[in-house]
């Protein structure tokens, strides 16, 4: 293991980085599981392959559209609030699927709305997290932190994607309940994240 630069706390002992990394591991795991389950749920609900494609296309389209101004918004708005808002929105969206399944009122229009929330949240969160990272770790540790975030994303992609189909096989509601819990826990973790106040622009 590489030595920690003199005067700097190891990333594993950096409270803010640990909160951010762990929170996003939970969030990304739930997100990837739900992303696999969404088209499966459309197919199970009405057997429409076109509907499943529309839901997936909505995620991609809204992520692309929201991604265009996302970087500028991350520079103008409070980055912690952006991240908290994205996690809260995704938790509510996933919980709405859980509730609709229990009430037997779930339809494709609702899933399209959920897909739009997912796409917008993903587009806004990433630049906010990237911009906040230098405020969480010292400059000398940013490359290592970026590498650990990339590893986190890969781990969540692999585990969440693998778990999504398995959880859906247990019950249609299960991957979305897990996703709700993941985003809720991520929200709680990020609430304790300490970021220095933004300096006013001159």
Secondary structure, DSSP 8 states (H G I E B T S, - for coil): -----TT---GGG-HHHHHHHHHHHHHHHHHHHHHHHHHHHHHHHH--HHHHHHHHHHHHHHHHHHHHHHHHHHHHS-HHHHHHHHHHHHHHHHHHHHHHHHHT---HHHHHHHHHHHHHHHHHHHHHHHHHHHHHS-GGGHHHHHHHHHHHHHHHHHHHHHHHHHHHHH-TTHHHHHHHHHHHHHHHHHHT----------
